[in-house]
């Protein structure tokens, strides 16, 4: 699978990613970014060959904006379904989710229900996702909401060239702090056959001067992922989930996306954790650290 991202001279961003096997019931597509202040529209499209199975199109040519839903089949547009008062204002960050159900696409904005679009073509026919328009794109990811789908995952991510290996422990200064919309990407390989003296875990820290705003740790012997914060000299209450997407000796990508209210963690393109902010002064979070049983190939901070 090869995903392409490019910009035209008119600041129109294009993202295109093919995938095989079509969509499945219970799959969601997440798109995160920022609408440009001068935007007139952008779109998220689910394609089958030359047809638009779903055309989702926020527009800004009337009042506060509106969102068009439609299908293009056999060279003919269907009847538009329009929702007024767009939840994607110009110049603002946005989170868009498309959930595939048996009868419809359920569309949410900022994790709140926004609209529903009944299927006009089989969702299993979808073979490409396409994002276009006057926007800055931070993240595109798939998530299977049913556990049994995880082993059949077909995920994608924006392709970023690898740089020379980073040693562990790794430390980087976060210039400007962690603003809403900030994205961290950690790529590498989980080390295999480690001696008993090694930690049997990987750890990611987002630090400020007096504490740890966000601690993320896949633990391989315990088969769990731990999230926590360290404030006022004390660890908070751990949030644990099952370790399902990390395997020793295999490549991994961890993406941490910071919104106004929480961190969202994606592993290999699938969302795995949502962690509410406990330290709210995001602009004071100024250090990223990575340690443990991993060989890093790329870090974006």
For each residue, the residues with C-beta under 8 A, 3 or more apart:
1: 17 18 19 20 154 156
2: 17 18 159
3: 15 16 17 18 140 156 157 158 159
4: 14 15 16 17 159
5: 13 14 15 137 158 159
6: 13 14
7: 11 12 13 14
8: 11 12 14
9:
10:
11: 7 8 36 134
12: 7 8 132 133 134
13: 5 6 7 131 132 133 134 135 136 137
14: 4 5 6 7 8 130 131 132
15: 3 4 5 129 130 131 132 137 140 158
16: 3 4 128 129 130 131
17: 1 2 3 4 128 129 130 140 156
18: 1 2 3 127 128
19: 1 127 128 129 154 156
20: 1 127 154
21: 24 154
22: 122 123 124 125 126 127
23: 27 46 100 123 124 126
24: 21 27 100 123 124 144 149 152
25: 100 101 102 123
26: 100 101 144 145 146 149
27: 23 24 99 100 142 143 144 145 149
28: 97 98 99 100 142 143 144 145 271
29: 44 46 97 98 129 140 141 142
30: 95 96 97 139 140 141 142 143 271
31: 44 95 96 97 98 131 137 139 140
32: 93 94 95 96 137 138 139 140 181 257
33: 93 94 135 136 137 138 139 181
34: 91 92 93 94 135 136 138 181
35: 39 42 58 88 89 90 91 92 94 134 135
36: 11 39 90 91 134 135 136
37: 90 91
38: 90 134
39: 35 36 42 60 90 133 134 135
40: 59 60 61 134
41: 57 58 59 60 61 133 134
42: 35 39 57 58 88 131 132 133 134 135
43: 55 56 57 58 130 131 132 133
44: 29 31 54 56 96 98 129 130 131
45: 52 54 55 56 129 130 131 132
46: 23 29 52 53 54 98 123 126 128 129 130
47: 50 51 52 53 126 127 128 129 130
48: 51 53 121 125 126 127 128
49: 127
50: 47
51: 47 48 71 72 73 74 121
52: 45 46 47 55 70 71 72 73
53: 46 47 48 71 120 121 122 123 125 126
54: 44 45 46 69 71 98 105 117 126
55: 43 45 52 68 69 70 71 72
56: 43 44 45 67 68 69 96 98 107 117
57: 41 42 43 67 68 69 70
58: 35 41 42 43 65 66 67 68 86 88
59: 40 41 62 65 66 67 68 86
60: 39 40 41 65 86 90
61: 40 41
62: 59 65 66
63: 66
64: 84 85 86 89
65: 58 59 60 62 85 86 88 89 90
66: 58 59 62 63 82 83 84 85 86
67: 56 57 58 59 82 83 86 88 114 115
68: 55 56 57 58 59 80 81 82
69: 54 55 56 57 80 81 82 83 107 115 117
70: 52 55 57 77 78 79 80 81
71: 51 52 53 54 55 77 78 120 121
72: 51 52 55 75 76 77 78
73: 51 52 76 78 120 121
74: 51
75: 72
76: 72 73
77: 70 71 72 80
78: 70 71 72 73 120
79: 70
80: 68 69 70 77
81: 68 69 70 115 117
82: 66 67 68 69
83: 66 67 69 86 114 115
84: 64 66
85: 64 65 66
86: 58 59 60 64 65 66 67 83 89
87: 94 109 110 112 114
88: 35 42 58 65 67 92 94 96 109
89: 35 64 65 86 92
90: 35 36 37 38 39 60 65
91: 34 35 36 37
92: 34 35 88 89
93: 32 33 34 180 181 259 260
94: 32 33 34 35 87 88 109 110
95: 30 31 32 109 110 111 259
96: 30 31 32 44 56 88 107 108 109
97: 28 29 30 31 107 108 109 111
98: 28 29 31 44 46 54 56 105 106 107
99: 27 28 105 106 107 108 145
100: 23 24 25 26 27 28 105 123
101: 25 26 104 105 106
102: 25
103: 118 119
104: 101 116 117 118 119
105: 54 98 99 100 101 116 117 119 123
106: 98 99 101 113 116
107: 56 69 96 97 98 99 113 114 115 116 117
108: 96 97 99 111 112 113 114
109: 87 88 94 95 96 97 112 114
110: 87 94 95 259
111: 95 97 108
112: 87 108 109
113: 106 107 108 116
114: 67 83 87 107 108 109
115: 67 69 81 83 107
116: 104 105 106 107 113
117: 54 56 69 81 104 105 107
118: 103 104
119: 103 104 105 122 123
120: 53 71 73 78
121: 48 51 53 71 73 125
122: 22 53 119 125
123: 22 23 24 25 46 53 100 105 119 126
124: 22 23 24
125: 22 48 53 121 122
126: 22 23 46 47 48 53 54 123 129
127: 18 19 20 22 47 48 49
128: 16 17 18 19 46 47 48
129: 15 16 17 19 29 44 45 46 47 126 140 156
130: 14 15 16 17 43 44 45 46 47
131: 13 14 15 16 31 42 43 44 45 135 137 140
132: 12 13 14 15 42 43 45
133: 12 13 39 41 42 43
134: 11 12 13 35 36 38 39 40 41 42
135: 13 33 34 35 36 39 42 131
136: 13 33 34 36
137: 5 13 15 31 32 33 131 140 158
138: 32 33 34 181 183 257
139: 30 31 32 33 158 183 255 257 266
140: 3 15 17 29 30 31 32 129 131 137 156 157 158
141: 29 30 155 156 157 255 266 269 270 271
142: 27 28 29 30 153 154 155 156 269 270
143: 27 28 30 266 270 271
144: 24 26 27 28 147 149 150 152 153 270
145: 26 27 28 99 149
146: 26 149
147: 144 150 244
148: 151
149: 24 26 27 144 145 146 152 153
150: 144 147 153 244 245 270
151: 148
152: 24 144 149
153: 142 144 149 150 268 269 270
154: 1 19 20 21 142
155: 141 142 268 269 270
156: 1 3 17 19 129 140 141 142 269
157: 3 140 141 253 255 266 268 269
158: 3 5 15 137 139 140
159: 2 3 4 5
160: 185 187 298 300
161: 298
162: 187 297 298
163: 166 297 298
164:
165: 295 296 297
166: 163 170 188 290 296 297 298 299
167: 170 296
168: 290 291 292 294 295 296
169: 289 290 291
170: 166 167 288 289 290 291 296 299
171: 287 288 289
172: 287 288 289 299 301
173: 286 287 301
174: 177 178 182 206 285 286 287 288 301
175: 286
176: 179 283
177: 174 282 283 284 285 286
178: 174 182 206 213 258 282 283 285
179: 176 182 258 282 283
180: 93 258 259 260 282
181: 32 33 34 93 138 257 258 259
182: 174 178 179 257 258 282
183: 138 139 255 256 257 258 300
184: 206 254 255 256 257 288 299 300 301
185: 160 253 254 255 298 299 300
186: 204 253 254 255 256 290 296 298 299
187: 160 162 251 252 253 254 296 297 298 299
188: 166 251 252 294 295 296 297 298
189: 249 250 251 252 294 295 297
190: 202 218 220 246 247 248 249 250 252 293 294
191: 194 198 248 249 293 294 295
192: 248 249
193: 248 249
194: 191 198 200 293
195: 198
196:
197:
198: 191 194 195 292 293
199: 203 291 292 293
200: 194 219 220 221 293
201: 217 218 219 220 221 292 293
202: 190 217 218 246 290 291 292 293 294
203: 199 215 216 217 289 290 291 292
204: 186 214 215 216 217 254 256 288 289 290
205: 212 214 215 287 288 289 290 291
206: 174 178 184 212 213 214 215 256 285 287 288
207: 211 212 213 285 286 287 288 289
208: 211 212 213 279 281 284 285 286 287
209: 284 286
210: 231
211: 207 208 229 230 231 232 279
212: 205 206 207 208 215 228 229 230 231
213: 178 206 207 208 229 277 278 279 282 285
214: 204 205 206 227 229 256 263 275 279 285
215: 203 204 205 206 212 226 227 228 229 230
216: 203 204 225 226 227 254 256 265 273 275
217: 201 202 203 204 225 226 227 292
218: 190 201 202 225 243 246
219: 200 201 222 223 224 225 226 243
220: 190 200 201 223 243 246 248 293
221: 200 201
222: 219 243
223: 219 220 242 243
224: 219 240 241 242 243
225: 216 217 218 219 240 241 242 243 272 273
226: 215 216 217 219 238 239 240
227: 214 215 216 217 238 239 240 241 265 273 275
228: 212 215 235 236 237 238 239
229: 211 212 213 214 215 235 236 278 279
230: 211 212 215 234 235 236
231: 210 211 212 234 236 278 279
232: 211
233:
234: 230 231
235: 228 229 230 238
236: 228 229 230 231 278
237: 228
238: 226 227 228 235
239: 226 227 228 273 275
240: 224 225 226 227
241: 224 225 227 272 273
242: 223 224 225
243: 218 219 220 222 223 224 225 246
244: 147 150 272
245: 150 252 267 268 270 272
246: 190 202 218 220 243 252 267
247: 190 250
248: 190 191 192 193 220 293
249: 189 190 191 192 193
250: 189 190 247
251: 187 188 189
252: 187 188 189 190 245 246 267 268 294
253: 157 185 186 187 266 267 268 269
254: 184 185 186 187 204 216 265 266 267
255: 139 141 157 183 184 185 186 265 266 267 269
256: 183 184 186 204 206 214 216 263 264 265 266
257: 32 138 139 181 182 183 184 263 264 265 266
258: 178 179 180 181 182 183 262 263 282
259: 93 95 110 180 181 262 263 264
260: 93 180
261: 276 277
262: 258 259 274 275 276 277
263: 214 256 257 258 259 273 274 275 277
264: 256 257 259 271 273 274 275
265: 216 227 254 255 256 257 271 272 273 274 275
266: 139 141 143 157 253 254 255 256 257 269 270 271 272
267: 245 246 252 253 254 255 270 272
268: 153 155 157 245 252 253
269: 141 142 153 155 156 157 253 255 266
270: 141 142 143 144 150 153 155 245 266 267
271: 28 30 141 143 264 265 266 274
272: 225 241 244 245 265 266 267
273: 216 225 227 239 241 263 264 265
274: 262 263 264 265 271
275: 214 216 227 239 262 263 264 265
276: 261 262
277: 213 261 262 263 280 282
278: 213 229 231 236
279: 208 211 213 214 229 231 282 284 285
280: 277
281: 208 284 285
282: 177 178 179 180 182 213 258 277 279 285
283: 176 177 178 179
284: 177 208 209 279 281
285: 174 177 178 206 207 208 213 214 279 281 282
286: 173 174 175 177 207 208 209
287: 171 172 173 174 205 206 207 208
288: 170 171 172 174 184 204 205 206 207 299 301
289: 169 170 171 172 203 204 205 207
290: 166 168 169 170 186 202 203 204 205 294 296 299
291: 168 169 170 199 202 203 205
292: 168 198 199 201 202 203 217
293: 190 191 194 198 199 200 201 202 220 248
294: 168 188 189 190 191 202 252 290
295: 165 168 188 189 191
296: 165 166 167 168 170 186 187 188 290 299
297: 162 163 165 166 187 188 189
298: 160 161 162 163 166 185 186 187 188
299: 166 170 172 184 185 186 187 288 290 296
300: 160 183 184 185
301: 172 173 174 184 288
